[in-house]
């Protein structure tokens, strides 16, 4: 460096002339100062187990020697204050040399501490030397290595100088050779002594050192002390045995059998469990913690170290990393479909040709049919119904569709069991199977209420599971798209043909379920509404939309009753309520047919099963016949049904209707004859039925009768014929219309008529997105008075409708009457006492009298129109089309995300099925998954990413369950000698699952220990059967000598052996101070290592 | 927490003047004074007779709580039986309920249990409820004693207040308490699940959705 002119320059020059070596040393020193390692702070030995469980800290600094970069790493065990105190106490009690010295350096305590031998998890230097505080000098670059003895020596002496200069008592190591060899040389400078850490590492174990005796020789030779009497060497030994062959319990996860066609096993269940054994191997550590060299003998011919005699056993289980778990795999693959951005149309065009053979053109036709259904398309379900009867039918799908023929039929059957008409034995069986599936098969697990999904085993559950499985096994996303397409078509078909969708919760959309479920519920509401409407208007429209052949019919009245608002009576079973009345009321002619029909309606599934079991062997018949047969059987069940009477009654009723539809007159006598006109007959039956029940309703004053039944209550009251009633009259006469029931015993104010509850329209059901939209519109109006006014007006449709109905049902009524029914608290009654005595007088509440208020206003505009003639509050056609459009506009990723809630739900149930309450970790994971699931499914933004996280948690649970299963099958209680030890074994399995290394309670003598011994034994036997003589001989040369007599040793050769030898010996001269000496040795298959720490007195040498 | 929720509770771009938005619902039998109660709180006005509410209506009030602007969107419902189906649909979006009865009307008190069941059925589990006995100024006509109210509240595990919209007794206290409970619950669940914060931050959807609390606070 060129000096310019200044005097200062010389000083600098003086510094810079120092060699690289000097600078290196000063840098090391500097870092030691920085880290404050200079004062010889003494920590006591760590408490038991602290090395494995405590917190280790690490600090790194970079430095370089010339251009060679090193890192200096300080590693130490973070001591809690509390711990330190405890160990300090121990130290003062235990350490013998404590008297001689003022303070024992940390490193002495560490070297001699017996508590923390063989920590289960620690840095290698900690394991070899028992150190809790040390510094490592290692090449910064991973590929660099300090090679050559002179270089190592140079570094060591540098370190030595630095340590001495800094007065640092922490041992420092220099890593030599390649890093993977983990070869360290170290030094530690103490006030009156220094420690030399040396190491040998070989690939092959020299035979003379392959046992304790040889190692003791090395140790003693190294000390070279001639002190007399030489204190005995204390020895700690640990042997590792590994068990890889689980002879008793090979892993047998039954793979899902996709070929099993019976019961649709292939696609109705999510698989669960690991494909491979999640438990890989067992490591058994047998430890002899503290032996005197005199007590134990191990040399090349004999060994005292029998694992069964080891005082301490611990076990570690090696788990298979990321075992392939079916559930997780299926879920993730399905979710991965989210990343496909194509629209459904684009994907479908991939089919090339059309999916359905009975339609022409490509798949776009199928899409067209979504908007304009054609006759050809209508063929769909009849085909579906004949799937089972004609299994050999040629496939309807083009060759490109991934799912074809029989499988497709099965899937559709599985999804829509109600559209299949069972016709032979085997299919009946299938039907039964599916219906058992429909019942909750597992005890209902209480998933958090917040989980927004759909009822278990409902249509959407099945669909989600089915698509997930198909995606995995039957053609990937194309299969998903195909089945989804089928699903949409089916939905449309059902809407157009008034079939209710099976497997969907009845009633208005349940906002606690997922959006897709709500949409389907909405569609069902539409279908129900439409059926009701069309039934009522049939006579008027003249075009009976006859419900086509189907094994079921009619909206269940019990379902309808749920949507009734003002009828507080939770109407029980319609048929039950009606039956006795029907019997009593002979005049109105109760007929078993209609009653049976009612009961038929109330229980779809019953009806469905009924014909199924009866119709064995008769494949060609239409389902209407089933309907009638079913009636018979149901009628029988109801009992007291005189067949003759019922038939006569039916005839009568039919004749009344005959003017309208003459075809039916003859058709009703005998079931066999009705074949042709069945659908019509069935249709006709309905009004008859209603009029009857209506008349019943009329005769039951003030009783709680459902809206549905009472729809035509007016018939009986006006005593007109069924014919004139069912004819649609366009009149606003003052003849009361649309009465449901009497309202208590109230009379109208202005006339002497009794007050009737009118039949009212139900407010339109809404799904959550509609509701959201609606609320937003309302909120947008703001909080001003005008806004509020407008809001009220927007919502007045329902009020108007109710008022109109009320007016129609109660001719001559006034607002006061309406209020008394509708909002009773706005009718104030006062008792007035005058000369004529006590009388009650009523008037409207103050708020109802506000001039020009909404109620008055609406009342004035309301005309007497019965509910059925009013403008519909619920436009089923529009809503249904909206739902169908929603369904068909989803693209693949939307479909997947919308189905995720059900899939997650199913997966959680699966996991819970396999739950084991004894495993805390599992419980936590499942709880976490449930919590997360409820959050994710409830989030308005359905995010694939969050589902991924969720699936990861579920996978975690699955792996734990698989491990648990595997461990349990391995440590079976069959291997136990005593029954009472069962609990102990269970405890063992549970702890082993949740911890890395687990001590075996009771060692080899404990119940778990004995099971482990047996496992080793049987594995040994199994392996010896294939081992040849020579090898076994070799084995017996080893430490298994004691087993010579038995044919097979109980344990294999230990995989690894570790020895720690310790003693206090004066070094280097006999008159030196007694100082701790330690040697660690580990012998493995291809690694032999001796790590020695030898202290020598630096004063009395 | 605030930043996480900022985006969540924003109603729309124009109306960003708050840190949180809570949706509250006032329910109870017809003519117990729900609308009056709300007008007293939101507008500090009282009229002896408001037109009977048709369907649902709402008012907005912004309050401050711990330096945070909390916008309360308070939905007022019609109490008539006939409107049950319509109003219960809105339950799921509400984070808090004010369940009101009229201390001068036994029937409205007897219906409290029913209303509670309705809340349980139609709202998320974690919605907070306060029981309120209104019209406590009408001591002469009182038929439900304070003790009975308290007892019922304890039994149902709800907070309890007696109020008067007319005399402006306890009206503000009810809302403040309800907001407090909701906030507490919210921070509680955020503490217990830190992942919520980050996941919420992602939500950019404008509120007004029917499940604000589903999406957000999990309280």
Boltz contact constraints between the chains, C-beta under 6 A:
constraints:
  - contact:
      token1: [A, 449]
      token2: [B, 125]
      max_distance: 6.0
  - contact:
      token1: [A, 450]
      token2: [B, 124]
      max_distance: 6.0
  - contact:
      token1: [A, 511]
      token2: [B, 92]
      max_distance: 6.0
  - contact:
      token1: [A, 565]
      token2: [B, 82]
      max_distance: 6.0
  - contact:
      token1: [A, 565]
      token2: [B, 85]
      max_distance: 6.0
  - contact:
      token1: [A, 566]
      token2: [B, 82]
      max_distance: 6.0
  - contact:
      token1: [A, 763]
      token2: [B, 85]
      max_distance: 6.0
  - contact:
      token1: [A, 763]
      token2: [B, 86]
      max_distance: 6.0
  - contact:
      token1: [A, 768]
      token2: [B, 210]
      max_distance: 6.0
  - contact:
      token1: [A, 771]
      token2: [B, 89]
      max_distance: 6.0
  - contact:
      token1: [A, 771]
      token2: [B, 210]
      max_distance: 6.0
  - contact:
      token1: [A, 772]
      token2: [B, 209]
      max_distance: 6.0
  - contact:
      token1: [A, 772]
      token2: [B, 210]
      max_distance: 6.0
  - contact:
      token1: [A, 776]
      token2: [B, 208]
      max_distance: 6.0
  - contact:
      token1: [A, 783]
      token2: [B, 59]
      max_distance: 6.0
  - contact:
      token1: [A, 783]
      token2: [B, 60]
      max_distance: 6.0
  - contact:
      token1: [A, 788]
      token2: [B, 57]
      max_distance: 6.0
  - contact:
      token1: [A, 791]
      token2: [B, 57]
      max_distance: 6.0
  - contact:
      token1: [A, 792]
      token2: [B, 54]
      max_distance: 6.0
  - contact:
      token1: [A, 795]
      token2: [B, 54]
      max_distance: 6.0
  - contact:
      token1: [A, 795]
      token2: [B, 55]
      max_distance: 6.0
  - contact:
      token1: [A, 796]
      token2: [B, 54]
      max_distance: 6.0
  - contact:
      token1: [A, 799]
      token2: [B, 54]
      max_distance: 6.0
  - contact:
      token1: [A, 823]
      token2: [B, 30]
      max_distance: 6.0
  - contact:
      token1: [A, 823]
      token2: [B, 80]
      max_distance: 6.0
  - contact:
      token1: [A, 825]
      token2: [B, 30]
      max_distance: 6.0
  - contact:
      token1: [A, 825]
      token2: [B, 31]
      max_distance: 6.0
  - contact:
      token1: [A, 846]
      token2: [B, 49]
      max_distance: 6.0
  - contact:
      token1: [A, 847]
      token2: [B, 49]
      max_distance: 6.0
  - contact:
      token1: [A, 847]
      token2: [B, 51]
      max_distance: 6.0
  - contact:
      token1: [A, 847]
      token2: [B, 52]
      max_distance: 6.0
  - contact:
      token1: [A, 850]
      token2: [B, 51]
      max_distance: 6.0
  - contact:
      token1: [A, 853]
      token2: [B, 51]
      max_distance: 6.0
  - contact:
      token1: [A, 854]
      token2: [B, 51]
      max_distance: 6.0
  - contact:
      token1: [A, 854]
      token2: [B, 54]
      max_distance: 6.0
  - contact:
      token1: [A, 938]
      token2: [B, 214]
      max_distance: 6.0
  - contact:
      token1: [A, 939]
      token2: [B, 215]
      max_distance: 6.0
  - contact:
      token1: [A, 940]
      token2: [B, 205]
      max_distance: 6.0
  - contact:
      token1: [A, 940]
      token2: [B, 209]
      max_distance: 6.0
  - contact:
      token1: [A, 940]
      token2: [B, 211]
      max_distance: 6.0
  - contact:
      token1: [A, 940]
      token2: [B, 215]
      max_distance: 6.0
  - contact:
      token1: [A, 941]
      token2: [B, 203]
      max_distance: 6.0
  - contact:
      token1: [A, 941]
      token2: [B, 205]
      max_distance: 6.0
